[in-house]
Amino acid sequence: MATTHTLNTQKQANISLSWLDKRALGFENARFFWMAVYITSQSCLGSVACMYILKNNGSDILLATGAMVTMGCNAILIAQGPSKWCLISFYISVILNTILIVLNF
């Protein structure tokens, strides 16, 4: 009986978690793996965005914005910030740099 109650409580807890909370739990379970993946992928994407901005003689403001967001995300990841901060900064970096690539392609 106690086992059934425990399972029901765990199911209810899992249902009430938001999408970001679920991602944060997954991130925490393998933090150093995901940190390496996130730093590498978003740094490469940020470099490509900066390359296209420079190639098209784009605005210096766009170049600085892309570089600052990428470096800020790297700083949060390297400093081992809270998992939600790490994820949110990663998502912002990927979205912004993808927009910069599309605008300057």
Secondary structure, 3 states (H helix, E strand, C coil): CHHHHHHHHHHHHHHHCCHHHHHHHHHHHCHHHHHHHHHHHHHHHHHHHHHHHHHCCCCHHHHHHHHHHHHHHHHHHHCCCCHHHHHHHHHHHHHHHHHHHHHHC
